Amino acid sequence: MRWINIIFASVCLFFVAPHAQVVNRSAVEAFLLEGEVGKAQKTLESYLGSGDLTYQDSVYILKNLGVLYSSSPKRKDLGDRYFYRLLDLDPFASIHDTYASNSILARFKKIRKNYQTQKGGKALVPAVVIFDFTGEGLKDGDGAAMAQQFIAEMQRLEVFHTLDRSNVVETLEKTKSNPDKCAGKECRLDIARRLTADKLISVHASRLDTIFTFTLAYVDVETGEATTTLSKVYAKRPEKLLAEGFGDLAGELQNHEAAFLNLSVTPTNTVLTIDNSPMAVISSRVPLNPGKHRICGSSPGYDTECKDFEVKRADALTYSLVLPPKAGTQITSAKPKDDDEEDTEDAPGDAGEPAASHKFVWWTLGGMAVLAVGLAVLFNTKD
């Protein structure tokens, strides 16, 4: 039994060790609790450039250095640089799990918005937080379960970066807020801002017998105003709603908030990327976030072609991407012969018999005839 435990522990160590954290986070937290900000900064900076850092370590270092330097009026610029490096690593990074004050949270939010405008592409994807469904006729737990189902549907759509429900629960616990009492707009906006979310979604349900009406509000966190409001009616019981999910509601929200690219491509075997990410399937209608994007296509025998474009919310752009042939490359296409065209030299014989075999037969027969004539002349001379 002892050997089994040793083997099991070794296997666990094999899989866990490569992902083990390098940064001594407990030491950093201890310095911060004691007010030793300088020591915490030096500890974090001592790990910069280490080849052993995990992704989680890098995010932890950059976000905390950004917060610590931003808290000093004379070092805010250095804090901004760390925040930009953080966003380069993770465009959806949040600093809600640090000791950031409300003013630093607002500063980071502004930096992230500027970053989105400058970078475009993937950086334009909004971080969305979804709260539990509320309303009449919902049993205890139904609102949380429905929100979880809706989150799963939203996370399948690439035009949204939908946060896990655990982020909301964790933030509510840190602020000592009661989830049941955080159904108002101001409380939810506060949670969304702490999570550095761009948008929040609230869904209110009303029930009449087995008829449910869900009213969705898609709210801009910065302004507090709803940019889209949707209503969907379902003639289904809660258990069936939970089983089927809310894919149609998520899809309808995407149609209202996204922009679309109507794309045609030449040649048809072109491999496409949008914002440096490969497209799994070439689709004639591609949903994108409003703003600047870059599409590139490549194909054997053709030069790679890229196009920068900008699309607006709830609008569609039609574009044809045509790749130019490489210099010296001849792109041929099948050309049917005219009915009166004849090619005597390459005329085919019987079906399934190549033309070259006919040439060989005629040359052989001709050679035999010449040989026969020669033999006849020879014998006649001897006589």
Secondary structure, 3 states (H helix, E strand, C coil): CHHHHHHHHHHHHHHHHHHCCCCCHHHHHHHHHCCCHHHHHHHHHCCCCCCCCCHHHHHHHHHHHHHHHHCCCCCHHHHHHHHHHHHHHCCCCCCCCCCCCHHHHHHHHHHHHHHHHHHCHHHHCCEEEECCCEECCCCCCHHHHHHHHHHHHHCCCCCCEECCHHHHHHHHHHCCCCHHHCCCHHHHHHHHHHCCCCEEEEEEEEEECCEEEEEEEEEECCCCCEEEEEEEEECCCHHHHHHHCCHHHHHHHHHHHCEEEEEEEECCCCEEEECCEECCCCCCEEEECCEEEEEEEECCCECCEEEEEEECCCCEEEEEEECCECCCCCCCCCCCCCCCCCCCCCCCCCCCCCHHHHHHHHHHHHHHHHHHHHHHHHHHHHC
